[in-house]
């Protein structure tokens, strides 16, 4: 197999078929799909099983209980046969040319270990925003935010083996992709963002998530580890501590207002 698609699937039964159909429609077809069901409470596993019966390139795994995304993706990687590893979430949709363009890029640019792209955001009412990505992220870009969208990425399996796959320690919960990119760059690998929107992420324009204060502190400590590990200025350590402290003490109502303002900015930019 040229490509192994790794998907952790969890409570995504209403959307999984649409996600898989977008893979079946790819213009590049030399890939396997590795699905790992992570203890869903709905019929996600049954939907996956029905697809496996009619598509011989599907490998279906099942965790004994909910283990979280990093462990689930590592379970997929343990059986993957592809030279390249593509991510995909069970409730999103790929452009039909995504794999063709990402494979071509990695084939033609051996100096890059990661390729990704900005995402389109949509909900039940349709598309409401389009993201932006830095074309050639450097180490300094880690001080701003994660330099690559996780779900649309494609990576070299050789590089993933070198960095030890996904980190599963509690401290990087909800930051497994950011930490993976950090390990790539620390090991000397670099990545590239195609300037095309080849992936659509299902999102709720009205939703927001407030993490527990302990999560913000763990996030701040992980940010500081990454900043130090990449040899960046101590200034960024101070900035990330201030940012996470502000998020910890911010009232939920204000957080919601700022979230909506950010989403509306995306929507307005899209329609300009």
C-alpha positions as CSV (number, residue, x, y, z in Angstrom):
1,X,0.0,0.0,0.0
2,X,1.2,3.5,-0.8
3,X,-1.0,5.1,1.8
4,X,-2.6,4.0,5.1
5,X,-5.5,6.1,6.3
6,X,-5.8,6.0,10.1
7,X,-9.1,6.8,11.7
8,X,-10.1,6.7,15.3
9,X,-13.9,6.4,15.3
10,X,-16.0,7.3,18.3
11,X,-19.7,8.1,18.5
12,X,-19.8,9.2,14.8
13,X,-22.4,6.8,13.5
14,X,-24.6,9.5,11.8
15,X,-21.6,10.8,9.8
16,X,-19.2,7.9,9.3
17,X,-20.7,6.8,6.0
18,X,-20.3,10.2,4.5
19,X,-16.7,10.3,5.6
20,X,-16.0,6.9,4.1
21,X,-17.7,7.8,0.9
22,X,-15.4,10.7,0.5
23,X,-12.5,8.3,0.7
24,X,-14.0,5.9,-1.8
25,X,-14.3,8.8,-4.2
26,X,-10.6,9.7,-4.1
27,X,-8.9,10.1,-7.5
28,X,-5.9,8.3,-5.9
29,X,-6.9,4.8,-4.9
30,X,-3.8,3.0,-3.7
31,X,-4.7,3.1,0.0
32,X,-6.0,1.0,2.9
33,X,-8.4,2.4,5.6
34,X,-7.6,1.4,9.2
35,X,-10.6,2.1,11.5
36,X,-10.2,1.7,15.2
37,X,-13.5,1.9,17.2
38,X,-12.9,3.5,20.6
39,X,-15.7,2.4,22.9
40,X,-18.6,4.2,21.3
41,X,-22.1,4.2,22.9
42,X,-23.8,4.3,19.5
43,X,-23.7,2.0,16.5
44,X,-20.4,3.4,15.0
45,X,-18.8,-0.1,15.0
46,X,-21.8,-1.6,13.2
47,X,-21.6,1.0,10.4
48,X,-17.8,0.4,10.1
49,X,-18.4,-3.4,10.0
50,X,-21.0,-3.1,7.1
51,X,-18.4,-1.1,5.1
52,X,-15.7,-3.6,5.8
53,X,-17.9,-6.4,4.3
54,X,-18.0,-4.6,0.9
55,X,-14.5,-2.9,0.9
56,X,-11.5,-5.3,1.1
57,X,-9.1,-2.4,1.8
58,X,-10.7,-1.7,5.2
59,X,-9.0,-3.0,8.4
60,X,-11.3,-2.8,11.4
61,X,-10.0,-2.7,15.0
62,X,-11.9,-2.3,18.2
63,X,-10.6,-1.1,21.6
64,X,-11.8,-3.0,24.7
65,X,-12.8,0.4,26.2
66,X,-12.4,4.1,25.5
67,X,-8.7,4.8,25.3
68,X,-8.5,8.2,23.7
69,X,-7.3,9.4,20.3
70,X,-3.5,9.1,20.7
71,X,-3.6,5.4,21.8
72,X,-6.3,4.7,19.2
73,X,-4.2,6.1,16.4
74,X,-1.1,4.2,17.7
75,X,-3.2,1.1,17.5
76,X,-3.9,1.9,13.8
77,X,-0.2,2.6,13.1
78,X,0.8,-0.7,14.6
79,X,-0.9,-2.5,11.7
80,X,-0.4,0.1,9.0
81,X,1.4,-1.0,5.8
82,X,1.6,2.3,3.9
83,X,4.7,4.3,3.0
84,X,2.6,7.4,3.8
85,X,0.1,7.8,6.7
86,X,-3.0,10.0,6.1
87,X,-5.3,11.2,8.9
88,X,-9.0,11.4,8.7
89,X,-11.8,11.9,11.2
90,X,-15.0,9.9,11.2
91,X,-17.4,12.9,10.8
92,X,-15.4,15.0,8.2
93,X,-15.2,15.0,4.4
94,X,-12.3,14.9,2.0
95,X,-12.0,16.7,-1.4
96,X,-11.7,13.9,-4.1
97,X,-8.2,15.1,-5.1
98,X,-6.8,15.3,-1.5
99,X,-4.8,12.1,-1.6
100,X,-3.6,12.6,-5.2
101,X,-2.2,16.0,-4.4
102,X,-0.7,15.1,-1.0
103,X,1.0,11.9,-2.4
104,X,2.3,13.8,-5.4
105,X,3.8,16.5,-3.1
106,X,5.6,14.0,-0.8
107,X,6.8,12.0,-3.8
108,X,8.3,15.1,-5.4
109,X,9.6,16.7,-2.2
110,X,11.6,14.2,-0.1
111,X,12.8,17.1,2.1
112,X,9.4,17.3,3.7
113,X,8.0,14.7,6.2
114,X,4.5,16.3,6.7
115,X,2.1,17.8,4.3
116,X,-1.3,19.3,5.3
117,X,-3.7,22.1,4.2
118,X,-6.2,24.6,5.7
119,X,-9.7,23.3,6.4
120,X,-13.2,24.3,5.4
121,X,-15.6,24.5,8.4
122,X,-19.2,23.4,8.0
123,X,-22.3,22.4,10.0
124,X,-25.8,21.3,9.2
125,X,-26.4,24.6,7.5
126,X,-23.4,24.3,5.2
127,X,-20.0,26.0,5.0
128,X,-19.3,28.9,7.3
129,X,-15.6,29.5,7.2
130,X,-12.2,28.7,5.7
131,X,-9.0,28.5,7.6
132,X,-5.5,29.7,6.7
133,X,-2.2,27.9,7.0
134,X,1.5,29.1,6.9
135,X,3.0,27.5,3.8
136,X,6.4,26.6,5.3
137,X,6.2,26.6,9.1
138,X,9.4,27.1,11.1
139,X,10.2,26.4,14.7
140,X,9.2,30.0,15.6
141,X,5.6,29.3,14.4
142,X,5.1,26.8,17.2
143,X,5.1,29.8,19.6
144,X,1.9,31.0,17.9
145,X,-0.2,27.9,17.5
146,X,-0.1,24.4,16.0
147,X,1.5,24.8,12.6
148,X,-0.5,22.0,10.8
149,X,-4.1,20.9,10.8
150,X,-4.1,17.4,12.1
151,X,-7.1,15.8,10.3
152,X,-6.0,16.6,6.7
153,X,-2.3,15.7,7.1
154,X,-0.2,13.1,5.4
155,X,3.1,11.9,7.0
156,X,5.9,9.7,6.1
157,X,5.8,6.4,8.1
158,X,9.6,6.4,8.4
159,X,9.5,9.7,10.2
160,X,6.7,8.6,12.5
161,X,8.7,5.6,13.5
162,X,11.7,7.8,14.2
163,X,9.7,10.0,16.6
164,X,7.9,7.1,18.3
165,X,4.4,7.7,17.0
166,X,1.9,9.6,19.1
167,X,2.7,10.5,22.7
168,X,0.0,9.1,25.1
169,X,1.0,10.8,28.4
170,X,-1.8,12.6,30.1
171,X,0.0,16.0,29.9
172,X,-0.6,16.2,26.2
173,X,-4.3,15.4,26.3
174,X,-6.1,17.3,23.5
175,X,-2.6,18.4,22.2
176,X,-1.4,15.2,20.7
177,X,-1.1,16.6,17.2
178,X,0.8,19.7,18.4
179,X,3.2,17.5,20.4
180,X,3.7,15.2,17.4
181,X,4.7,18.1,15.2
182,X,7.1,19.3,18.0
183,X,8.7,15.8,18.0
184,X,9.0,16.0,14.2
185,X,10.8,19.4,14.2
186,X,13.0,18.5,17.2
187,X,14.1,15.4,15.3
188,X,15.0,17.6,12.2
189,X,11.9,16.9,10.1
190,X,9.9,19.7,8.6
191,X,6.5,20.1,6.9
192,X,4.6,22.0,4.3
193,X,1.0,23.3,4.0
194,X,-0.6,23.2,0.6
195,X,-2.5,26.4,0.0
196,X,-5.7,24.6,-1.1
197,X,-8.7,23.6,1.0
198,X,-8.8,19.9,0.5
199,X,-10.6,18.9,3.7
200,X,-13.9,19.9,5.3
201,X,-14.3,19.7,9.1
202,X,-17.7,19.3,10.7
203,X,-17.9,21.9,13.4
204,X,-20.6,23.8,15.4
205,X,-20.3,27.5,14.8
206,X,-22.1,28.1,18.1
207,X,-20.3,25.6,20.3
208,X,-17.4,26.3,22.6
209,X,-15.6,24.0,25.1
210,X,-14.2,25.2,28.4
211,X,-11.4,22.9,29.6
212,X,-10.8,22.4,33.3
213,X,-8.3,24.6,35.0
214,X,-6.0,21.6,35.3
215,X,-6.1,21.1,31.6
216,X,-5.0,24.7,31.0
217,X,-2.1,24.3,33.4
218,X,-1.1,21.0,31.7
219,X,-1.4,22.8,28.3
220,X,0.8,25.7,29.6
221,X,3.5,23.2,30.8
222,X,3.4,21.4,27.4
223,X,3.7,24.7,25.6
224,X,6.7,25.6,27.7
225,X,8.3,22.2,27.1
226,X,7.9,22.7,23.4
227,X,9.2,26.3,23.4
228,X,12.3,25.2,25.4
229,X,12.8,22.1,23.4
230,X,12.9,24.0,20.1
231,X,15.3,26.6,21.6
232,X,12.9,29.5,21.3
233,X,13.0,32.8,23.4
234,X,11.9,32.6,27.0
235,X,9.6,35.4,26.2
236,X,7.2,32.9,24.7
237,X,7.1,30.9,27.9
238,X,5.9,34.0,29.8
239,X,3.3,34.8,27.1
240,X,1.8,31.3,27.2
241,X,1.6,31.3,31.0
242,X,-0.3,34.7,30.8
243,X,-2.6,33.4,28.1
244,X,-3.6,30.2,30.0
245,X,-4.0,32.2,33.2
246,X,-6.4,34.5,31.5
247,X,-8.4,31.5,30.1
248,X,-8.6,30.0,33.6
249,X,-10.1,33.1,35.2
250,X,-12.2,34.2,32.3
251,X,-16.0,33.9,33.0
252,X,-17.8,31.4,30.7
253,X,-20.1,34.2,29.4
254,X,-17.1,36.3,28.2
255,X,-15.4,33.2,26.7
256,X,-18.6,32.5,24.7
257,X,-18.8,36.1,23.4
258,X,-15.2,36.0,22.2
259,X,-15.7,32.6,20.6
260,X,-18.7,33.9,18.7
261,X,-16.8,37.0,17.6
262,X,-14.0,34.8,16.3
263,X,-16.4,32.6,14.3
264,X,-18.3,35.6,12.9
265,X,-14.9,37.0,11.8
266,X,-14.3,33.8,9.9
267,X,-17.7,33.9,8.3
268,X,-17.4,37.6,7.3
269,X,-13.9,36.9,5.8
270,X,-15.4,34.0,3.8
271,X,-18.1,36.2,2.3
272,X,-16.0,39.2,1.4
